């Protein structure tokens, strides 16, 4: 069998084991793989939303209370 000749790691396998290995690989390869799910989309959106709010809040806080003094622009 060409498979056993090309891949020396499999030279101890029997012929029927090689056939099962190849057919299992082909079956897994032909399955459709879903790259995303609704749960991950929701969790990612929440992380982005909360992160954006924290980034905006920290920017305003830094401008308002820089050097311990209040900025007149935001008063």
N, C-alpha and C positions, 0 to 999 in steps of 0.2 A: 504494500500500500504506500502510495506517494506521501501521504500525511506522516506516516511513521519514519519515512526516509528523510523528509525535510526537517522534522522536529525531533531531534534525538531524545528529548525529554520523555517522549511517549513510546519509546521502543519497547518498553516492558508491557504495554497494554495489548490486550487481545484484539482481534479484528472487530468483534461485535462491540467491544467497549469503545473503540475508535469511532465506529458508526454511530453509536448512541451519543458520544461527545459532540460529533459534528452536527447531528440532527438537533440536539438540544441548543447548540449555538445558533443554528439557522432559525430555530423557532423563536428564540429570544430576540434575534436580530430583526425578525419580521414583525414583532409586536410594536404597536404604536406607543410611544413614550410621551406622557403629558409633562410639559416643562413647567407648568405653573398650576397653582390651585387657588381657589377663592380665599381660603384661609390665609395663605401667605400674602396675597394681594392686600387683604384688609389689615393685617399686622404691619406690613411695610408702609401702607398709607398712614396708619396711626403713628408709626415711628417718625415718618417725615413731617407730619402735621405738628406733633408735639415738639420735635426738634426745631422746626422753624419758629414756633412760638417762643421757645427758650432762647434761640439765637436773637430774635428781635427784642425780647425783654432784656437780655444781657447788654445789647447795644445801647438801648435807651438808658439803662441803669448806669452804664459807664459814662455816657454823655452827661447825664444829670448830676451824678455825684462824683465827678472827677476831682481829685485832690481834696476830697471832703467838703467841697463847697457846692452849693446849688447853682445850677446854670440858669440865668435869667430867661433864656430862650424858652425853656419848658415850664417856667413858673406861671 
